[in-house]
Amino acid sequence: MLLWMRARGVPRPDSRQWRSAFLVAFPIFLLNYGLVFWAETRIASGVTAVMQAMIPAFMVLAEITMLGTQRLSWRLTGGLVLGLAGVFVLVNDSLGLGQAPVDRISAAALLVASGSWAVGSMLTRKLPLPASKAMSSGAQMLAGGVWLSVAALALGETRGFDPRAVSVEAWLALLYLVVAGSILAFTAYMWLLSHDSPTRVGTYAYVNPVVAVLLGYFAVGEPIGVRTVAGMACVLLSVLLITAMRKPAVPVRT
């Protein structure tokens, strides 16, 4: 991303912008992604999706406390609660009945991860970052890669790693995540944060499970039952409630 933007003549980040990129990348990449990947080795992916659906709630709290551009209302609260209920229904076949309890440490890690993503998103609105959103996202992703690499080295995760033991399918999956999940999706997320309320942007965490269910149905023939339809209805109604809200006027500071 950085090389591509430089080739197009976009100025490189200055020292202040690099410091900002590393500050933003710490909660978004090291804490959020690092804790999510760690937690998914201990608990089910469905529980992980539910916990990550807390991101919009944390976005609301962060926008209220850090930016002062949002006020908590009954409609907003109802939308958040409805979205969380929909995701919970969508990704939990048994709603926790008859299953072993969720590991409390992993659940706490996912809550910290969700809150960290929200804090990092707010910091992108407060810290000096490159005006080009593509350059900004590239700098943040590079900084996040540095944070995660340092953490991996410190935890000894590189010992015994053999790239030749990684399957071709895994490398292709990683390539997809690099292009679609990082270069395209993260850059779009950074652009949206600069053009709309973080609370609305954060509703992507509700849509992700819906997309996953639809892809599963059309790509591999996974069934869609009453539970799935009910969960998707709650999720989509929640997104509609939140995105249809009028953005409150930001008070002018003198």
Backbone as CSV, one residue per row, in Angstrom:
resi,resn,N_x,N_y,N_z,CA_x,CA_y,CA_z,C_x,C_y,C_z
1,MET,0.823,-1.201,0.000,0.000,0.000,0.000,0.860,1.256,0.000
2,LEU,1.875,1.269,0.872,2.742,2.446,0.964,3.505,2.669,-0.338
3,LEU,4.065,1.601,-0.888,4.828,1.734,-2.137,3.929,2.161,-3.286
4,TRP,2.720,1.613,-3.323,1.780,1.965,-4.390,1.393,3.440,-4.310
5,MET,1.116,3.922,-3.108,0.735,5.324,-2.956,1.913,6.252,-3.238
6,ARG,3.117,5.848,-2.853,4.299,6.658,-3.159,4.516,6.732,-4.660
7,ALA,4.272,5.600,-5.357,4.423,5.579,-6.809,3.422,6.511,-7.484
8,ARG,2.303,6.751,-6.820,1.297,7.661,-7.362,1.534,9.107,-6.945
9,GLY,2.641,9.344,-6.234,3.009,10.702,-5.868,2.437,11.201,-4.564
10,VAL,1.842,10.321,-3.757,1.289,10.728,-2.455,2.444,10.926,-1.475
11,PRO,2.478,12.050,-0.749,3.569,12.285,0.197,3.628,11.206,1.272
12,ARG,4.850,10.858,1.682,5.019,9.870,2.740,4.624,10.481,4.087
13,PRO,4.216,9.678,5.048,3.868,10.204,6.371,5.080,10.862,7.033
14,ASP,4.848,11.968,7.736,5.931,12.588,8.481,6.052,11.918,9.848
15,SER,6.972,12.405,10.665,7.242,11.747,11.946,6.022,11.763,12.867
16,ARG,5.288,12.881,12.905,4.088,12.952,13.745,3.041,11.965,13.275
17,GLN,2.887,11.829,11.971,1.891,10.902,11.436,2.284,9.449,11.680
18,TRP,3.580,9.152,11.637,4.023,7.794,11.950,3.766,7.474,13.418
19,ARG,4.001,8.439,14.305,3.700,8.210,15.726,2.216,7.943,15.915
20,SER,1.391,8.708,15.226,-0.056,8.502,15.315,-0.445,7.120,14.794
21,ALA,0.171,6.718,13.676,-0.141,5.410,13.108,0.184,4.292,14.088
22,PHE,1.305,4.403,14.783,1.677,3.375,15.761,0.765,3.412,16.983
23,LEU,0.316,4.605,17.377,-0.613,4.708,18.500,-1.956,4.079,18.149
24,VAL,-2.451,4.351,16.937,-3.727,3.784,16.508,-3.612,2.269,16.326
25,ALA,-2.501,1.806,15.781,-2.327,0.385,15.497,-2.229,-0.456,16.762
26,PHE,-1.805,0.149,17.862,-1.679,-0.633,19.100,-3.019,-1.205,19.545
27,PRO,-4.084,-0.396,19.707,-5.365,-0.998,20.104,-6.061,-1.768,18.985
28,ILE,-5.943,-1.301,17.734,-6.680,-1.955,16.657,-6.052,-3.286,16.264
29,PHE,-4.745,-3.320,16.080,-4.103,-4.530,15.581,-3.567,-5.424,16.694
30,LEU,-2.760,-4.853,17.587,-2.158,-5.701,18.612,-3.209,-6.217,19.594
31,LEU,-4.015,-5.309,20.156,-4.983,-5.733,21.160,-6.193,-6.429,20.534
32,ASN,-6.793,-5.808,19.517,-7.995,-6.420,18.950,-7.675,-7.708,18.209
33,TYR,-6.903,-7.612,17.134,-6.635,-8.811,16.342,-5.848,-9.849,17.143
34,GLY,-4.871,-9.409,17.897,-4.077,-10.351,18.674,-4.925,-11.136,19.661
35,LEU,-5.806,-10.444,20.395,-6.643,-11.128,21.373,-7.705,-11.991,20.703
36,VAL,-8.247,-11.536,19.579,-9.245,-12.339,18.875,-8.632,-13.649,18.378
37,PHE,-7.459,-13.557,17.749,-6.820,-14.771,17.237,-6.470,-15.724,18.376
38,TRP,-6.025,-15.154,19.505,-5.691,-15.993,20.655,-6.940,-16.656,21.224
39,ALA,-8.026,-15.893,21.365,-9.250,-16.430,21.948,-9.858,-17.520,21.080
40,GLU,-9.722,-17.396,19.760,-10.317,-18.387,18.863,-9.613,-19.736,18.923
41,THR,-8.467,-19.808,19.580,-7.831,-21.111,19.800,-8.383,-21.796,21.040
42,ARG,-9.234,-21.087,21.797,-9.738,-21.623,23.067,-11.253,-21.773,23.099
43,ILE,-11.986,-20.975,22.331,-13.440,-21.030,22.348,-13.966,-21.095,20.919
44,ALA,-15.249,-21.387,20.780,-15.859,-21.556,19.463,-15.920,-20.240,18.707
45,SER,-15.875,-20.334,17.387,-15.917,-19.129,16.559,-17.259,-18.416,16.683
46,GLY,-18.347,-19.160,16.948,-19.642,-18.526,17.130,-19.659,-17.602,18.333
47,VAL,-19.064,-18.048,19.418,-18.967,-17.203,20.617,-18.106,-15.984,20.318
48,THR,-17.054,-16.178,19.557,-16.195,-15.053,19.168,-16.983,-14.019,18.380
49,ALA,-17.813,-14.466,17.454,-18.616,-13.539,16.667,-19.573,-12.750,17.550
50,VAL,-20.166,-13.426,18.527,-21.076,-12.738,19.437,-20.334,-11.665,20.222
51,MET,-19.175,-12.008,20.753,-18.420,-11.053,21.551,-17.943,-9.875,20.707
52,GLN,-17.534,-10.145,19.466,-17.095,-9.062,18.596,-18.255,-8.180,18.155
53,ALA,-19.466,-8.703,18.249,-20.627,-7.867,17.951,-20.827,-6.788,19.009
54,MET,-20.035,-6.821,20.076,-20.076,-5.748,21.071,-19.385,-4.488,20.562
55,ILE,-18.695,-4.562,19.436,-17.972,-3.406,18.915,-18.867,-2.181,18.759
56,PRO,-20.057,-2.284,18.142,-20.891,-1.085,18.022,-21.248,-0.466,19.364
57,ALA,-21.492,-1.291,20.373,-21.800,-0.754,21.700,-20.614,0.027,22.255
58,PHE,-19.426,-0.531,22.106,-18.229,0.174,22.566,-17.976,1.417,21.720
59,MET,-18.342,1.364,20.433,-18.187,2.535,19.571,-19.062,3.679,20.068
60,VAL,-20.278,3.341,20.475,-21.170,4.367,21.016,-20.565,4.992,22.268
61,LEU,-20.117,4.146,23.179,-19.541,4.652,24.424,-18.294,5.492,24.149
62,ALA,-17.456,5.030,23.212,-16.235,5.771,22.895,-16.553,7.092,22.214
63,GLU,-17.564,7.094,21.348,-17.929,8.342,20.677,-18.514,9.344,21.668
64,ILE,-19.263,8.842,22.642,-19.830,9.728,23.659,-18.737,10.317,24.541
65,THR,-17.804,9.468,24.979,-16.799,9.904,25.950,-15.588,10.584,25.317
66,MET,-15.177,10.137,24.122,-13.945,10.644,23.530,-14.177,11.771,22.535
67,LEU,-15.281,11.712,21.781,-15.535,12.722,20.764,-16.638,13.700,21.149
68,GLY,-17.582,13.240,21.942,-18.695,14.096,22.308,-19.622,14.391,21.148
69,THR,-19.621,13.551,20.115,-20.457,13.776,18.927,-21.684,12.890,18.904
70,GLN,-21.916,12.151,19.969,-23.067,11.257,20.022,-23.686,11.327,21.409
71,ARG,-24.997,11.203,21.449,-25.714,11.162,22.715,-26.488,9.854,22.795
72,LEU,-26.490,9.286,23.982,-27.195,8.031,24.172,-28.693,8.287,24.207
73,SER,-29.430,7.618,23.331,-30.875,7.774,23.257,-31.534,6.401,23.364
74,TRP,-32.840,6.438,23.575,-33.570,5.180,23.668,-33.537,4.431,22.339
75,ARG,-33.603,5.155,21.243,-33.576,4.513,19.932,-32.224,3.861,19.671
76,LEU,-31.168,4.569,20.013,-29.830,4.020,19.833,-29.625,2.810,20.725
77,THR,-30.044,2.922,21.970,-29.918,1.801,22.898,-30.703,0.596,22.402
78,GLY,-31.939,0.853,21.931,-32.745,-0.243,21.419,-32.123,-0.916,20.214
79,GLY,-31.531,-0.107,19.308,-30.885,-0.671,18.142,-29.700,-1.544,18.505
80,LEU,-28.896,-1.089,19.450,-27.737,-1.861,19.883,-28.161,-3.171,20.536
81,VAL,-29.150,-3.098,21.420,-29.625,-4.307,22.095,-30.219,-5.289,21.092
82,LEU,-30.999,-4.784,20.142,-31.608,-5.647,19.133,-30.542,-6.300,18.255
83,GLY,-29.515,-5.543,17.893,-28.444,-6.114,17.084,-27.692,-7.204,17.810
84,LEU,-27.385,-6.965,19.077,-26.697,-7.978,19.865,-27.560,-9.231,20.019
85,ALA,-28.846,-9.035,20.216,-29.747,-10.185,20.332,-29.786,-10.970,19.023
86,GLY,-29.814,-10.259,17.892,-29.845,-10.934,16.605,-28.597,-11.737,16.332
87,VAL,-27.441,-11.149,16.613,-26.187,-11.873,16.411,-26.117,-13.074,17.342
88,PHE,-26.585,-12.914,18.565,-26.580,-14.017,19.524,-27.435,-15.173,19.008
89,VAL,-28.601,-14.869,18.497,-29.472,-15.901,17.933,-28.844,-16.522,16.697
90,LEU,-28.170,-15.695,15.910,-27.648,-16.136,14.620,-26.515,-17.132,14.741
91,VAL,-25.643,-16.940,15.708,-24.428,-17.757,15.748,-24.420,-18.802,16.851
92,ASN,-25.492,-18.923,17.605,-25.540,-19.911,18.676,-26.679,-20.883,18.428
93,ASP,-26.314,-22.102,18.021,-27.327,-23.110,17.728,-28.160,-23.465,18.953
94,SER,-27.520,-23.613,20.100,-28.226,-24.066,21.295,-28.413,-22.964,22.312
95,LEU,-27.974,-21.753,21.991,-28.055,-20.632,22.930,-27.380,-20.951,24.254
96,GLY,-26.355,-21.815,24.194,-25.586,-22.147,25.400,-26.168,-23.259,26.226
97,LEU,-27.324,-23.804,25.854,-27.963,-24.873,26.625,-27.254,-26.194,26.376
98,GLY,-26.895,-26.856,27.448,-26.278,-28.167,27.340,-24.836,-28.158,26.904
99,GLN,-24.211,-27.007,26.827,-22.820,-26.906,26.401,-21.942,-26.502,27.570
100,ALA,-20.664,-26.783,27.424,-19.724,-26.375,28.453,-19.660,-24.860,28.533
101,PRO,-19.488,-24.300,29.713,-19.431,-22.839,29.837,-18.253,-22.259,29.073
102,VAL,-18.439,-21.038,28.604,-17.385,-20.352,27.859,-16.232,-20.012,28.797
103,ASP,-15.034,-20.201,28.299,-13.852,-19.847,29.078,-13.885,-18.363,29.434
104,ARG,-13.874,-18.055,30.724,-14.052,-16.670,31.166,-12.887,-15.775,30.744
105,ILE,-11.675,-16.302,30.752,-10.519,-15.489,30.364,-10.608,-15.115,28.881
106,SER,-11.019,-16.069,28.055,-11.164,-15.787,26.628,-12.281,-14.784,26.382
107,ALA,-13.388,-14.933,27.101,-14.490,-13.986,26.953,-14.051,-12.581,27.354
108,ALA,-13.295,-12.477,28.440,-12.796,-11.171,28.862,-11.843,-10.592,27.830
109,ALA,-11.017,-11.459,27.222,-10.088,-10.992,26.190,-10.842,-10.432,24.993
110,LEU,-11.955,-11.053,24.622,-12.739,-10.578,23.487,-13.432,-9.260,23.799
111,LEU,-13.851,-9.081,25.042,-14.427,-7.800,25.424,-13.375,-6.692,25.349
112,VAL,-12.171,-6.987,25.829,-11.077,-6.019,25.715,-10.776,-5.729,24.257
113,ALA,-10.817,-6.765,23.413,-10.552,-6.591,21.983,-11.581,-5.668,21.347
114,SER,-12.855,-5.876,21.662,-13.907,-5.033,21.098,-13.754,-3.588,21.547
115,GLY,-13.482,-3.399,22.832,-13.274,-2.042,23.330,-12.047,-1.385,22.714
116,SER,-11.005,-2.172,22.488,-9.781,-1.626,21.906,-10.006,-1.167,20.474
117,TRP,-10.799,-1.927,19.713,-11.109,-1.518,18.338,-11.832,-0.179,18.338
118,ALA,-12.778,-0.021,19.269,-13.535,1.226,19.341,-12.625,2.399,19.708
119,VAL,-11.740,2.197,20.671,-10.817,3.259,21.074,-9.906,3.639,19.916
120,GLY,-9.364,2.639,19.213,-8.508,2.923,18.072,-9.238,3.673,16.978
121,SER,-10.499,3.323,16.756,-11.294,4.020,15.739,-11.482,5.484,16.102
122,MET,-11.690,5.762,17.390,-11.839,7.152,17.816,-10.523,7.922,17.671
123,LEU,-9.412,7.238,17.918,-8.116,7.908,17.804,-7.834,8.359,16.378
124,THR,-8.372,7.634,15.391,-8.157,8.061,14.001,-8.805,9.404,13.721
125,ARG,-9.788,9.786,14.542,-10.452,11.072,14.365,-9.748,12.189,15.139
126,LYS,-8.863,11.828,16.068,-8.254,12.826,16.943,-6.772,13.053,16.660
127,LEU,-6.087,12.071,16.083,-4.646,12.159,15.877,-4.317,12.561,14.441
128,PRO,-3.172,13.208,14.233,-2.768,13.601,12.874,-2.306,12.397,12.052
129,LEU,-3.041,12.095,11.010,-2.724,10.990,10.117,-2.677,11.516,8.683
130,PRO,-2.071,10.793,7.758,-2.017,11.255,6.363,-3.403,11.556,5.809
131,ALA,-3.504,12.604,5.008,-4.790,12.987,4.426,-5.316,11.911,3.484
132,SER,-4.409,11.241,2.768,-4.809,10.148,1.894,-5.208,8.950,2.747
133,LYS,-6.448,8.481,2.601,-6.915,7.362,3.405,-6.173,6.072,3.056
134,ALA,-5.792,5.919,1.799,-5.021,4.741,1.421,-3.638,4.766,2.062
135,MET,-2.978,5.934,2.058,-1.680,6.059,2.711,-1.816,5.876,4.213
136,SER,-2.882,6.426,4.789,-3.108,6.295,6.223,-3.325,4.843,6.626
137,SER,-4.172,4.131,5.888,-4.417,2.729,6.222,-3.162,1.893,6.022
138,GLY,-2.370,2.209,4.977,-1.122,1.488,4.772,-0.160,1.682,5.924
139,ALA,-0.048,2.922,6.400,0.832,3.194,7.539,0.359,2.474,8.788
140,GLN,-0.967,2.473,9.017,-1.496,1.805,10.202,-1.315,0.287,10.115
141,MET,-1.522,-0.295,8.920,-1.338,-1.735,8.771,0.117,-2.128,8.948
142,LEU,1.035,-1.294,8.427,2.456,-1.584,8.614,2.819,-1.499,10.087
143,ALA,2.321,-0.467,10.768,2.584,-0.334,12.197,1.987,-1.504,12.973
144,GLY,0.772,-1.917,12.583,0.158,-3.065,13.243,0.949,-4.334,13.033
145,GLY,1.490,-4.510,11.822,2.331,-5.665,11.567,3.582,-5.675,12.423
146,VAL,4.151,-4.484,12.650,5.327,-4.389,13.514,4.961,-4.777,14.949
147,TRP,3.836,-4.224,15.461,3.393,-4.564,16.817,3.184,-6.071,16.972
148,LEU,2.489,-6.690,16.020,2.192,-8.114,16.118,3.453,-8.965,15.961
149,SER,4.364,-8.528,15.104,5.622,-9.268,14.933,6.449,-9.233,16.207
150,VAL,6.506,-8.060,16.835,7.236,-7.954,18.105,6.610,-8.859,19.154
151,ALA,5.264,-8.867,19.215,4.579,-9.723,20.181,4.850,-11.199,19.898
152,ALA,4.824,-11.584,18.613,5.084,-12.976,18.259,6.500,-13.393,18.644
153,LEU,7.464,-12.509,18.400,8.851,-12.810,18.783,8.985,-12.921,20.296
154,ALA,8.338,-12.002,21.007,8.430,-12.006,22.461,7.798,-13.261,23.064
155,LEU,6.754,-13.765,22.420,6.074,-14.965,22.916,6.699,-16.258,22.391
156,GLY,7.734,-16.142,21.563,8.415,-17.320,21.054,7.643,-18.087,19.999
157,GLU,6.716,-17.424,19.301,5.894,-18.126,18.326,6.642,-18.466,17.036
158,THR,7.784,-17.859,16.822,8.538,-18.145,15.598,9.386,-19.403,15.719
159,ARG,9.586,-19.895,16.940,10.386,-21.106,17.126,9.649,-22.314,16.546
160,GLY,10.330,-23.033,15.672,9.745,-24.226,15.076,8.814,-23.968,13.906
161,PHE,8.646,-22.703,13.515,7.773,-22.409,12.376,8.491,-22.721,11.077
162,ASP,7.853,-23.514,10.226,8.413,-23.899,8.931,7.421,-23.497,7.838
163,PRO,7.757,-22.487,7.025,6.828,-22.071,5.964,6.475,-23.195,5.006
164,ARG,7.388,-24.172,4.831,7.125,-25.265,3.906,6.023,-26.182,4.417
165,ALA,5.756,-26.142,5.710,4.711,-26.987,6.282,3.317,-26.392,6.127
166,VAL,3.246,-25.143,5.659,1.954,-24.483,5.467,1.381,-24.907,4.126
167,SER,0.127,-25.297,4.122,-0.499,-25.795,2.898,-0.728,-24.665,1.891
168,VAL,-0.892,-25.052,0.633,-1.177,-24.077,-0.425,-2.503,-23.377,-0.143
169,GLU,-3.477,-24.128,0.343,-4.774,-23.537,0.658,-4.640,-22.447,1.721
170,ALA,-3.784,-22.684,2.708,-3.590,-21.691,3.768,-2.928,-20.421,3.229
171,TRP,-1.946,-20.583,2.326,-1.312,-19.410,1.724,-2.311,-18.627,0.876
172,LEU,-3.176,-19.338,0.136,-4.190,-18.657,-0.667,-5.193,-17.931,0.229
173,ALA,-5.548,-18.551,1.346,-6.454,-17.894,2.293,-5.818,-16.637,2.861
174,LEU,-4.527,-16.727,3.173,-3.814,-15.557,3.682,-3.759,-14.454,2.631
175,LEU,-3.521,-14.837,1.370,-3.491,-13.855,0.294,-4.836,-13.149,0.160
176,TYR,-5.908,-13.918,0.270,-7.244,-13.314,0.207,-7.442,-12.314,1.345
177,LEU,-7.032,-12.684,2.545,-7.184,-11.785,3.689,-6.342,-10.522,3.518
178,VAL,-5.167,-10.666,2.928,-4.318,-9.505,2.689,-4.994,-8.526,1.734
179,VAL,-5.528,-9.060,0.626,-6.111,-8.200,-0.411,-7.496,-7.713,-0.008
180,ALA,-8.402,-8.653,0.276,-9.792,-8.279,0.549,-9.984,-7.757,1.967
181,GLY,-9.404,-8.455,2.945,-9.626,-8.082,4.328,-8.835,-6.882,4.786
182,SER,-7.656,-6.674,4.208,-6.801,-5.581,4.663,-6.783,-4.410,3.680
183,ILE,-6.242,-4.649,2.485,-6.068,-3.550,1.534,-7.406,-2.908,1.178
184,LEU,-8.426,-3.718,0.895,-9.718,-3.169,0.486,-10.595,-2.801,1.687
185,ALA,-10.835,-3.756,2.567,-11.800,-3.540,3.651,-11.304,-2.521,4.667
186,PHE,-10.060,-2.627,5.104,-9.573,-1.703,6.129,-9.470,-0.285,5.581
187,THR,-9.046,-0.148,4.331,-8.987,1.183,3.728,-10.391,1.781,3.617
188,ALA,-11.354,0.965,3.217,-12.742,1.452,3.158,-13.229,1.857,4.537
189,TYR,-12.835,1.105,5.554,-13.236,1.427,6.931,-12.651,2.767,7.360
190,MET,-11.393,3.010,7.049,-10.770,4.288,7.396,-11.452,5.445,6.681
191,TRP,-11.823,5.227,5.423,-12.511,6.278,4.675,-13.873,6.573,5.295
192,LEU,-14.599,5.528,5.645,-15.918,5.713,6.241,-15.832,6.459,7.573
193,LEU,-14.816,6.161,8.363,-14.670,6.826,9.658,-14.526,8.335,9.507
194,SER,-13.955,8.769,8.392,-13.758,10.207,8.181,-14.967,10.869,7.538
195,HIS,-15.980,10.070,7.163,-17.136,10.624,6.471,-18.462,10.380,7.184
196,ASP,-18.458,9.601,8.238,-19.716,9.325,8.921,-19.448,9.060,10.393
197,SER,-20.523,8.963,11.155,-20.423,8.719,12.590,-19.782,7.358,12.851
198,PRO,-18.810,7.278,13.767,-18.221,5.975,14.100,-19.248,4.970,14.578
199,THR,-20.311,5.450,15.225,-21.364,4.547,15.676,-22.013,3.836,14.506
200,ARG,-22.296,4.569,13.437,-22.889,3.942,12.261,-21.897,3.025,11.565
201,VAL,-20.658,3.490,11.439,-19.645,2.663,10.777,-19.460,1.349,11.525
202,GLY,-19.558,1.398,12.851,-19.347,0.200,13.662,-20.394,-0.872,13.471
203,THR,-21.512,-0.541,12.803,-22.554,-1.546,12.598,-22.124,-2.641,11.635
204,TYR,-20.947,-2.520,11.024,-20.458,-3.606,10.171,-20.349,-4.903,10.964
205,ALA,-20.100,-4.798,12.274,-19.963,-5.987,13.115,-21.257,-6.770,13.188
206,TYR,-22.386,-6.120,12.911,-23.653,-6.820,12.849,-23.847,-7.514,11.506
207,VAL,-23.346,-6.906,10.446,-23.600,-7.422,9.101,-22.731,-8.638,8.798
208,ASN,-21.534,-8.692,9.362,-20.617,-9.792,9.064,-21.240,-11.174,9.230
209,PRO,-21.919,-11.463,10.358,-22.520,-12.800,10.475,-23.580,-13.076,9.421
210,VAL,-24.328,-12.041,9.027,-25.338,-12.230,7.985,-24.678,-12.637,6.674
211,VAL,-23.589,-11.939,6.318,-22.858,-12.272,5.088,-22.332,-13.702,5.156
212,ALA,-21.813,-14.084,6.318,-21.274,-15.436,6.475,-22.361,-16.490,6.278
213,VAL,-23.554,-16.250,6.828,-24.654,-17.203,6.684,-25.076,-17.323,5.221
214,LEU,-25.197,-16.197,4.528,-25.606,-16.233,3.123,-24.570,-16.937,2.250
215,LEU,-23.287,-16.659,2.496,-22.239,-17.338,1.734,-22.267,-18.838,1.998
216,GLY,-22.492,-19.206,3.256,-22.575,-20.626,3.582,-23.719,-21.315,2.861
217,TYR,-24.849,-20.605,2.729,-26.021,-21.180,2.075,-25.792,-21.351,0.572
218,PHE,-25.297,-20.293,-0.084,-25.149,-20.336,-1.528,-23.892,-21.074,-1.975
219,ALA,-22.837,-21.050,-1.172,-21.565,-21.646,-1.595,-21.464,-23.126,-1.233
220,VAL,-21.881,-23.483,-0.036,-21.694,-24.880,0.403,-22.987,-25.544,0.839
221,GLY,-24.128,-24.888,0.612,-25.402,-25.534,0.869,-25.787,-25.674,2.324
222,GLU,-25.276,-24.802,3.191,-25.676,-24.864,4.593,-27.128,-24.402,4.730
223,PRO,-27.922,-25.088,5.564,-29.350,-24.758,5.659,-29.593,-23.431,6.370
224,ILE,-30.692,-22.772,6.000,-31.151,-21.561,6.679,-32.525,-21.867,7.269
225,GLY,-32.580,-21.928,8.611,-33.823,-22.258,9.283,-34.469,-21.040,9.921
226,VAL,-35.440,-21.308,10.801,-36.166,-20.238,11.482,-35.228,-19.396,12.330
227,ARG,-34.292,-20.064,13.024,-33.343,-19.337,13.867,-32.521,-18.356,13.041
228,THR,-32.061,-18.806,11.876,-31.251,-17.955,11.019,-32.054,-16.761,10.515
229,VAL,-33.287,-17.029,10.078,-34.127,-15.942,9.574,-34.419,-14.932,10.674
230,ALA,-34.729,-15.423,11.883,-35.024,-14.529,12.998,-33.807,-13.686,13.372
231,GLY,-32.626,-14.319,13.410,-31.415,-13.579,13.744,-31.088,-12.531,12.705
232,MET,-31.207,-12.891,11.426,-30.921,-11.933,10.368,-31.900,-10.766,10.397
233,ALA,-33.180,-11.045,10.707,-34.172,-9.976,10.774,-33.813,-8.981,11.876
234,CYS,-33.406,-9.491,13.035,-33.012,-8.611,14.142,-31.792,-7.778,13.773
235,VAL,-30.825,-8.415,13.128,-29.596,-7.716,12.764,-29.891,-6.592,11.770
236,LEU,-30.633,-6.901,10.723,-30.914,-5.894,9.704,-31.773,-4.760,10.254
237,LEU,-32.727,-5.075,11.126,-33.541,-4.029,11.737,-32.692,-3.145,12.636
238,SER,-31.741,-3.750,13.331,-30.841,-2.968,14.183,-30.013,-1.997,13.363
239,VAL,-29.454,-2.475,12.250,-28.656,-1.605,11.384,-29.518,-0.471,10.848
240,LEU,-30.758,-0.784,10.488,-31.661,0.240,9.982,-31.946,1.303,11.042
241,LEU,-32.193,0.887,12.278,-32.474,1.829,13.362,-31.302,2.773,13.602
242,ILE,-30.087,2.230,13.599,-28.914,3.040,13.924,-28.544,3.955,12.759
243,THR,-28.542,3.419,11.546,-28.105,4.228,10.403,-29.132,5.278,10.023
244,ALA,-30.400,5.091,10.409,-31.438,6.063,10.076,-31.485,7.222,11.061
245,MET,-30.676,7.155,12.124,-30.666,8.234,13.104,-30.054,9.491,12.519
246,ARG,-30.605,10.630,12.877,-30.004,11.884,12.482,-28.773,12.148,13.334
247,LYS,-27.694,12.519,12.676,-26.462,12.795,13.393,-26.604,14.105,14.161
248,PRO,-26.357,14.097,15.494,-26.510,15.328,16.269,-25.482,16.381,15.871
249,ALA,-25.886,17.618,15.968,-24.969,18.706,15.645,-23.846,18.754,16.652
250,VAL,-22.619,18.891,16.154,-21.457,18.970,17.022,-21.304,20.401,17.510
251,PRO,-21.228,20.628,18.825,-21.100,21.997,19.316,-19.812,22.648,18.860
252,VAL,-19.915,23.925,18.515,-18.742,24.669,18.059,-17.904,25.092,19.262
253,ARG,-16.627,24.767,19.223,-15.742,25.128,20.322,-15.100,26.478,20.047
254,THR,-15.104,27.328,21.057,-14.516,28.651,20.890,-13.287,28.771,21.767
